């Protein structure tokens, strides 16, 4: 029996993406194979987010849903081949703008990029500029698997991105008319083309019907979900149009400036903007006092690193890091907030999506450490404080005069928890 045909998936990279680092010092240009594993990884994330409300807290079934499309490797139980095969092309890569260039021409961009992508020490990040590219797709399953894949792709292009810092608006994708010959059962191709987050309900219904047809049992949640998912009352999405814009870097810079000003609402003695977490946790720590306030900065992801000057009065630079620990092992917690940036007609279209699922497991602790100071434990914010801190981002957009064009999900005050 002949294999199913390959189908062309035409994509467009709308904002700069970062895929790894150049292997040799001094190399700033070249070509790399499009990182299909990275694409599969983010597609699996969005598939879990869509399937979660149906599957519930049975993570065994959630993994089976993921493996139904993307397979499993040996060592993760019985090896299972992927039903969705993806094949990419080679793409050109260049060096990213330096911190100085970003600051001089795109104020706010360096803040979104972060120290790992703007520093001048260590390997050079590989930047992919906005461009069209093609991914070839072969479905070894049936139209139900194509429905699930297309739904995950819809969520990725509607709310997320690919590559490093995709939660901050880098790596935004658009889908061009393609996959016309790919058989589908319920998924509507128009959902991929029109880029409207209000299609979420239809996409979720499509996913739930496909899972039911595949024999996946419907589950439920006994408590707050431990993973991000589109569960009623536990997510919020808004779309805004920001007048500042231009090319992709200018649009990212416009969002970065707003996000930086939002994250740094306080002033220090030198009239520099600082975060609440720095004021309430890091400052007492470097002054030799035990912090007593909860570390709310961690609501946007952990670990969090702060660059210090003259820590403990000893002069020179130092770094303080707040990190989560479970059983003496440092773990990570990704930000629950996704920012999707899209240049449109000289302005910036911004989508903000927040998941209000479990922030950290109860057994996790937080500690702050620095090179010249002994680590100490710090208080974790409550789930209500985490949600309040994240929702304040949406409030900041409203308070700056930006009315949301569209709203999905639910927002609530911390007192309503």
C-alpha positions in Angstrom: 0.0 0.0 0.0 1.6 3.3 -1.0 2.3 5.9 1.7 0.2 9.0 2.0 1.4 12.0 0.1 3.4 14.9 1.5 1.6 18.2 1.8 3.0 21.7 1.8 2.5 23.7 5.0 3.3 27.3 4.0 4.3 29.4 7.0 5.5 32.9 7.6 7.8 34.1 10.4 6.3 37.4 11.4 8.7 38.4 14.1 12.4 37.6 14.7 13.1 34.1 16.1 16.1 32.7 17.9 17.2 29.1 17.4 20.2 28.1 19.4 23.7 29.5 19.0 26.5 29.6 16.4 28.9 26.7 17.2 32.1 28.8 16.6 33.2 32.1 18.0 33.1 34.9 15.5 30.6 33.2 13.2 27.6 35.5 12.7 26.0 34.2 9.5 25.1 30.9 7.9 22.3 28.4 7.2 20.7 25.8 9.5 18.0 23.1 9.0 14.7 24.5 10.2 14.4 23.0 13.8 11.5 20.6 13.4 12.0 19.2 17.0 11.3 22.8 18.3 8.2 23.1 16.2 6.9 19.7 17.3 7.6 20.6 20.9 5.5 23.8 20.8 2.8 22.0 18.9 2.6 19.4 21.6 2.3 22.1 24.3 -0.7 23.7 22.5 -2.2 20.3 21.9 -2.1 19.6 25.6 -3.6 23.0 26.4 -6.5 22.2 24.0 -7.0 18.6 25.2 -6.7 19.4 28.9 -10.3 20.4 29.6 -11.4 17.1 28.1 -8.8 14.8 29.6 -8.6 16.3 33.0 -5.8 15.6 35.5 -5.1 12.1 34.2 -1.6 12.9 32.8 -1.2 9.3 31.5 -4.0 9.9 29.0 -2.7 13.3 28.3 0.7 11.8 27.3 -1.2 9.2 25.2 -3.0 12.0 23.3 0.3 13.6 22.6 1.9 10.4 21.5 -1.1 9.7 19.3 0.2 12.5 17.0 3.9 12.8 17.7 4.9 9.4 18.9 7.2 8.5 21.8 10.9 7.7 22.0 12.4 4.7 23.5 12.9 5.2 27.3 9.5 6.8 27.6 7.7 3.5 27.7 7.1 1.5 24.5 8.4 3.4 21.5 5.6 4.6 19.2 6.1 6.1 15.8 4.8 9.5 15.0 1.6 9.7 12.8 2.4 13.2 11.8 5.7 13.5 9.9 7.3 16.9 9.4 10.2 17.8 7.2 11.8 21.3 7.0 14.1 23.3 4.7 17.3 25.1 5.4 17.0 28.7 6.6 19.4 31.6 6.8 20.5 32.8 10.2 22.3 36.0 11.3 23.5 37.7 14.5 20.9 39.4 16.7 21.1 43.1 17.4 23.4 43.9 20.3 22.2 45.4 23.6 23.6 48.7 22.5 22.0 48.6 19.1 18.6 47.6 20.6 18.8 50.4 23.1 19.8 53.0 20.6 17.3 52.2 17.9 14.6 50.0 19.6 14.1 51.1 23.2 12.5 48.2 25.0 13.7 45.5 22.7 16.7 44.5 24.9 14.3 44.0 27.8 12.2 41.5 25.9 15.3 39.7 24.6 16.9 39.3 28.0 20.5 38.9 29.1 21.0 35.6 27.3 20.3 37.0 23.9 21.8 40.5 24.2 25.0 39.7 26.2 28.4 40.0 24.5 29.9 37.0 26.3 29.7 33.4 25.3 28.1 31.9 22.2 26.3 34.2 19.7 22.5 33.5 19.3 21.3 32.6 15.9 18.6 35.0 14.7 16.1 34.2 11.9 14.6 37.3 10.3 10.9 37.4 9.2 10.5 35.3 6.1 8.3 32.7 4.4 9.3 29.1 4.7 7.8 25.7 4.0 7.3 22.6 6.1 6.3 19.3 4.5 3.7 17.3 6.3 2.7 13.6 5.9 -0.2 12.2 7.9 0.2 8.4 8.6 -3.0 8.5 10.6 -6.5 9.5 9.5 -8.5 12.8 9.4 -8.9 12.8 13.2 -5.1 13.1 13.5 -5.1 15.9 11.0 -7.9 17.6 13.0 -5.7 17.4 16.2 -2.6 18.6 14.4 -4.4 21.5 12.7 -5.9 22.5 16.1 -2.5 22.6 17.7 -1.2 24.6 14.8 -4.1 27.0 15.2 -3.3 27.6 18.9 0.4 28.1 18.1 -0.2 30.7 15.4 -3.0 32.4 17.4 -1.3 32.8 20.8 2.3 31.6 20.7 5.5 31.5 18.7 8.6 29.3 18.1 12.2 29.5 19.3 13.7 31.3 22.3 11.7 34.0 24.1 8.5 33.1 22.2 6.4 33.9 25.3 7.6 37.5 24.9 6.5 37.9 21.2 9.5 36.5 19.3 8.9 33.8 16.7 5.3 34.8 15.9 3.9 32.7 13.0 1.3 33.2 10.3 -0.1 30.4 8.2 -0.5 30.9 4.5 -3.1 29.1 2.4 -1.8 25.5 2.2 -2.6 21.9 3.2 -5.6 22.0 0.8 -5.2 18.3 0.0 -5.0 17.2 3.6 -8.2 15.3 4.5 -9.9 16.7 7.6 -13.0 15.6 9.5 -14.3 18.7 11.5 -11.5 21.2 11.5 -12.2 24.3 9.3 -9.3 25.5 7.2 -10.6 29.0 7.5 -9.7 29.0 11.2 -6.0 28.8 10.2 -6.2 31.5 7.6 -8.2 34.3 9.4 -6.1 34.5 12.6 -9.1 35.2 14.9 -8.8 34.1 18.5 -12.6 34.0 18.8 -12.5 30.7 16.9 -11.2 29.1 20.1 -14.6 27.6 21.0 -14.9 25.9 17.6 -11.4 24.6 17.8 -12.0 23.2 21.3 -15.1 21.4 20.1 -13.2 19.9 17.2 -10.5 18.6 19.6 -13.0 17.1 22.0 -14.9 15.4 19.2 -11.7 14.0 17.8 -10.6 12.7 21.2 -14.0 11.1 21.8 -13.8 9.4 18.4 -10.3 8.1 19.2 -11.7 6.5 22.4 -10.0 8.8 24.9 -12.1 8.8 28.1 -13.5 12.2 29.3 -11.9 13.2 32.6 -12.1 16.0 35.2 -9.9 18.0 37.6 -10.0 17.3 41.3 -8.1 20.5 42.0 -6.4 23.3 40.1 -4.8 21.8 36.9 -1.1 21.2 37.2 -0.5 22.2 33.5 -1.6 25.1 31.3 -4.9 24.4 29.6 -8.0 26.3 28.2 -10.2 25.4 31.2 -13.1 27.8 31.9 -12.3 30.5 34.4 -8.6 29.5 34.4 -7.4 31.5 31.3 -7.8 35.0 29.9 -6.8 36.4 26.5 -7.1 40.0 25.2 -6.2 41.6 21.9 -5.0 45.3 21.7 -3.9 47.6 18.9 -0.9 49.7 19.9 -0.3 52.8 17.7 3.5 52.5 17.9 4.9 50.1 15.4 7.0 49.7 12.2 9.1 46.7 11.4 9.0 43.6 13.6 11.7 44.9 15.9 9.9 48.2 16.4 6.7 46.4 17.3 8.6 44.2 19.7 10.2 47.3 21.2 6.9 49.0 21.7 5.6 46.0 23.6 8.9 45.6 25.5 8.8 49.2 26.7 5.2 48.7 28.1 6.1 45.4 29.7 9.3 46.9 31.3 7.5 49.9 32.7 4.8 47.6 34.0 7.3 45.2 35.7 9.2 48.2 37.2 6.7 50.4 39.0 8.9 51.5 41.8 11.9 53.9 42.1 15.2 53.3 44.0 17.3 55.9 45.7 19.0 56.7 42.3 15.7 57.3 40.7 15.9 54.1 38.6 12.8 51.9 38.0 12.8 48.7 40.0 10.5 45.7 40.3 8.4 45.0 43.4 10.3 41.8 43.9 13.6 43.7 43.9 12.3 46.2 46.4 10.8 43.7 48.8 13.0 40.7 48.5 16.4 41.4 46.8 17.2 44.6 48.5 16.7 43.2 52.1 18.7 40.1 51.0 21.8 42.1 49.8 21.6 44.3 52.9 21.9 41.2 55.1 18.2 41.1 56.2 15.9 38.2 55.8 13.1 39.1 53.3 9.6 38.7 54.7 7.4 39.6 51.7 6.4 37.0 49.1 8.3 37.0 45.9 5.7 38.2 43.4 8.1 38.8 40.5 8.2 35.0 40.2 4.6 35.1 38.9 6.1 35.7 35.4 8.5 32.7 35.5 11.3 31.3 37.5 14.3 31.4 38.1 14.7 35.2 38.1 18.1 36.8 37.9 19.0 40.3 39.1 22.3 42.1 38.1 23.6 43.9 41.2 26.3 46.5 41.7 28.2 46.5 44.9 26.4 43.6 46.6 26.8 43.7 50.4 28.9 46.9 50.1 31.9 44.9 48.7 32.0 46.7 45.4 32.0 45.3 41.9 29.1 43.4 40.2 27.2 40.5 41.5 24.1 38.6 40.6 21.2 37.5 42.8 18.9 34.7 41.7 15.6 33.5 43.0 14.9 29.9 42.1 12.4 27.2 42.9 13.7 24.0 44.6 12.2 20.6 44.9 14.0 17.9 46.9 17.2 20.0 46.8 17.1 20.2 43.0 16.6 23.5 41.1 13.6 23.4 38.8 12.0 25.9 36.4 8.6 27.4 36.0 7.7 29.0 32.7 5.8 32.2 32.6 2.0 31.8 32.4 1.8 34.9 30.2 2.1 34.6 26.4 2.6 37.8 24.3 2.0 37.5 20.6 3.3 40.5 18.6 2.2 41.2 15.0 3.1 44.2 12.9 -0.1 45.5 11.1 -0.2 48.7 9.0 2.5 50.6 10.9 1.0 49.6 14.3 1.3 46.7 16.6 -1.3 44.1 17.3 -0.7 42.5 20.7 -2.4 39.4 22.1 -1.9 38.6 25.7 -2.8 35.1 27.0 -2.5 34.1 30.6 -3.0 30.6 32.1 -4.0 30.6 35.8 -3.2 26.9 36.5 -0.9 25.7 39.2 2.1 28.1 39.6 4.3 25.8 41.8 3.7 22.5 43.5 3.1 22.8 47.2 6.4 20.9 47.9 8.5 23.5 46.1 10.3 26.1 48.0 11.9 29.4 46.9 15.4 30.5 47.7 17.5 33.6 46.8 21.2 33.3 46.4 24.2 35.5 45.3 27.9 34.9 44.8 28.9 36.6 48.0 25.9 35.7 50.2 24.6 32.5 51.7 21.2 31.5 50.2 18.1 32.0 52.2 14.5 30.8 51.7 11.9 33.4 50.7 8.1 33.3 50.9 6.0 32.1 47.9 3.1 34.2 46.8 -0.3 32.6 47.2 -2.2 31.5 44.0 -4.4 34.5 44.4 -1.4 36.8 44.6 0.1 35.2 41.5 -3.1 35.6 39.5 -3.5 39.2 40.7 0.1 40.0 39.6 -0.4 38.5 36.2 -3.8 40.1 35.7 -2.3 43.5 36.6 -0.7 43.3 33.1 -4.1 43.5 31.5 -5.0 46.3 33.9 -1.9 48.3 32.9 -3.0 48.1 29.2 -6.4 49.4 30.1 -5.0 52.1 32.3 -2.7 53.3 29.5 -5.8 54.0 27.4 -5.9 50.8 25.4 -9.3 49.2 25.1 -9.3 45.5 24.3 -10.6 44.7 20.9 -11.5 41.1 21.9 -11.6 39.3 25.2 -11.7 35.6 25.9 -11.9 33.7 29.2 -12.3 35.1 32.6 -10.6 37.7 34.8 -11.3 38.0 38.5 -9.8 39.9 41.4 -7.7 38.1 44.0 -10.4 38.7 46.6 -12.8 36.6 44.5 -10.6 33.5 44.7 
